Amino acid sequence: LYCQIDHKELHELFPEFAEHKNKCRYADCTHTKEIECGILEAVNNGEIAASRHESYKKLYNELKNIDRYK
């Protein structure tokens, strides 16, 4: 299975993440579990729907596990 998008770019497909991603402490934040993640803070504050973030995490993990070199 070949996929055009890399797991590190997935957040770009979630427009509601855009205004929050620059609030992350770490430049390489995955937005899945890090402390001081702007997106996780927005989910906790109700600014981003928890269901959307769950979808993001599921897709992130699936994309991360694709072997691109098969």
Rosetta blueprint (number, residue, H / E / L):
1 L L
2 Y L
3 C L
4 Q L
5 I L
6 D L
7 H H
8 K H
9 E H
10 L H
11 H H
12 E H
13 L H
14 F L
15 P H
16 E H
17 F H
18 A L
19 E L
20 H L
21 K H
22 N H
23 K H
24 C L
25 R L
26 Y L
27 A L
28 D L
29 C L
30 T L
31 H L
32 T L
33 K L
34 E L
35 I L
36 E L
37 C L
38 G H
39 I H
40 L H
41 E H
42 A H
43 V H
44 N H
45 N L
46 G L
47 E L
48 I L
49 A L
50 A H
51 S H
52 R H
53 H H
54 E H
55 S H
56 Y H
57 K H
58 K H
59 L H
60 Y H
61 N H
62 E H
63 L H
64 K H
65 N L
66 I L
67 D L
68 R L
69 Y L
70 K L
